[in-house]
Amino acid sequence: MEPLWQDYERAAVESKLRAAIVGSNANVAAKLEKLVSDTGADEVVVVTDTFEHEDRLQSYQRVAGVAATIERRAVTVGA
């Protein structure tokens, strides 16, 4: 991409990538918990960009499983 994009385009992409959460279930859980802790968010919107629909569904299923784990831990800790 180096010869193709302008500085402002590179900055926009790098900014978005800093907010990306990727990796193993444990990594995603840790980063989601940090995101919620840092922002105080009570809702998170997840977007998965994949070409194959089945891959996108699998990604959302994995995130849902991770989120359920986080919710259970929060309820247990808060009880």
N, C-alpha and C positions, 0 to 999 in steps of 0.2 A: 504493500500500500504506500510505502514511502514516496514514490514519485507521483502518486495519484491524488493525495488529499492535501487540503489546506490545513494550516495550523489550527484554525477554529474547529475543523472537522475532527482532527485528531483529539483535541481537547474534549469535545463532546463525547466521543467514543470512550476515551479513557475515564471520563467521569461516570459514565454508565457502567463500565466494567468494574469500577471500584465498588459499586453497589451490588454486583452479582454475587450470588451464593451458589456455589457448586461443590460437588465432591461426594464423599461417603455420607451415609445417613447420620453418623455421629458428627461430622463436620457441618452438615446442614443444620442439625439441631442446635449445635453450639452457636453458629452464626445467627440463626433465627432468634435464639434467646438473647444474644447480644444486641441485635437490631431492636427488638422489643424493649429491652432494658434501656438502651441508649435513647430511644425516641418516645417511649411511653405509649406506643401504638397499641390499640386494642383490636386491630385488624391488619392483616397483611394480604396484599394482592400478589399472586404468583403468576408469572408469565414464563412459559417454556417455548423457546423458538426451535422447533425441529421440523424437518421436511416430512418425515413419516408420522402419520396420525397415531399409529400404535405406540411409537416412541414417546409422543407427547402424553398420551394417556398413562403410560407406565411412569413417566416422570411425575405427573400429578398424583398418581396413586402412592408413589414413594413419599412425596411431600405430605400428603394427607396422613400417612402412617407416622411420619416424624412429628407432625403437628399434634396428633393424638397423644403421642408419648409426652410431649411437652405439656399439654393440657393436664394429663394425669399427674405428672410430677407437680405442677403448680397447685392442683387441688390437694394433693397429699401434703405438700409443704405448708399450704395455707390452713390446713385443718387443725 
